[in-house]
Amino acid sequence: MDTSAFQIHPQLAQTSYPLASLAYSELRLVDDARYPWILVIPRVPDAVELIDLPPEVRTPVGIEIDHVCRVLRDVFAPYKLNVAALGNQVRQLHVHVIARYVDDPAWPNPVWGVGSSEPYPEDALASRLRLLSAAFQ
């Protein structure tokens, strides 16, 4: 599969930080310190829905999403994981994997539309990126 035309949507790039590159996807840490939140962005140009993934990519991307879920569960011990591919604001296919807790600001509702995002302070961002980068090695 030719991924040369793949680019991360500017809004996703603006609101997240590069975390890791997997075989089929880019991982980015969402810039909201309220939640451990990773975007899984398959490197498939023009993909909007999961069903847009070519058959030979669909299973490996699913395995990568599973891997991200397991890392967040192992590193942060959340009460629940939220996994969603919404795309209502950014059509480019991306999957949100969010570690949730019963005492987080949005619980038990979805995180979207609850309060304002809280950008990571510089030291907390560096620490979170190191922790997660090591988990994806």
Secondary structure as UniProt FT lines:
FT   TURN            4..5
FT   HELIX           10..14
FT   STRAND          16..21
FT   STRAND          25..30
FT   TURN            33..34
FT   STRAND          37..42
FT   TURN            45..46
FT   HELIX           50..52
FT   HELIX           55..76
FT   STRAND          80..84
FT   STRAND          95..100
FT   TURN            102..103
FT   TURN            105..108
FT   TURN            112..113
FT   HELIX           122..135
//
